[in-house]
Amino acid sequence: MNDYSNEPLVAREVSIRRYQEQKLRNTQRNEMNSRKVERDANAYRQTTNAFNDHAMKDALQEVRQSDVTLPDDLTRLHGTFIYTNK
């Protein structure tokens, strides 16, 4: 048997509000936990999708074969000339 003599009486609206807040916290906690579990799977899926993207592979290959470069004056101005000058 529970002894409720030390606990004050709480209005019905207050207890309903507390119940709803607790329910919201539990819902948010469950959602965050499911996102945490799915994060690794999503990262792996994103990696494999990027690896298997043939359009991006072809575009990168075209960029590597291209002779188009930035002007030397512009790269000197931004400080990247020592990295981009070959």
C-alpha positions in Angstrom: 0.0 0.0 0.0 1.3 3.4 -0.9 1.4 6.2 1.7 0.5 9.5 0.0 0.3 11.5 3.2 3.6 13.3 2.4 2.7 14.3 -1.2 0.7 17.4 -1.8 -2.5 17.3 -3.8 -2.0 18.4 -7.5 -4.7 19.8 -9.7 -6.0 17.6 -12.5 -4.8 20.1 -15.2 -1.3 20.0 -13.7 -1.1 16.3 -13.7 -2.4 16.2 -17.3 0.2 18.7 -18.3 2.9 16.7 -16.6 1.7 13.5 -18.3 1.8 15.2 -21.7 5.3 16.6 -21.1 6.5 13.2 -20.0 4.9 11.7 -23.1 6.6 14.3 -25.3 10.0 13.7 -23.7 9.6 9.9 -24.3 8.6 10.4 -27.9 11.6 12.8 -28.5 14.0 10.4 -26.8 12.8 7.4 -28.9 13.1 9.5 -32.1 16.7 10.6 -31.2 17.7 7.0 -30.3 16.4 5.8 -33.7 18.2 8.5 -35.5 21.4 7.6 -33.6 21.0 4.0 -34.6 20.4 4.9 -38.3 23.2 7.4 -38.5 25.9 4.8 -39.2 23.8 3.0 -41.7 23.0 6.3 -43.5 26.7 7.2 -43.6 27.6 3.9 -45.1 24.7 4.1 -47.6 25.8 7.7 -48.6 29.4 6.5 -49.1 28.4 3.6 -51.3 26.0 5.8 -53.3 28.8 8.4 -53.9 31.2 5.6 -54.8 28.8 4.1 -57.4 27.8 7.4 -58.9 29.1 7.0 -62.5 28.0 10.5 -63.6 30.2 12.1 -61.0 33.1 9.8 -61.8 32.8 10.8 -65.5 32.6 14.5 -64.6 35.7 14.2 -62.4 37.6 12.4 -65.1 36.7 15.2 -67.6 37.9 17.9 -65.1 41.2 16.1 -64.6 41.8 15.9 -68.3 40.8 19.5 -69.0 43.5 22.2 -69.5 41.3 25.0 -68.2 42.9 26.7 -65.2 42.5 29.8 -63.1 44.5 32.9 -64.1 47.9 33.2 -62.3 47.1 36.7 -61.1 44.0 35.5 -59.3 45.7 32.6 -57.6 48.5 34.8 -56.5 46.0 37.3 -55.1 44.2 34.6 -53.0 47.5 32.9 -52.0 46.9 29.5 -53.7 49.4 30.0 -56.5 52.0 27.9 -54.7 49.5 25.0 -54.6 48.0 25.3 -58.1 51.1 26.3 -60.1 52.7 23.2 -61.6 
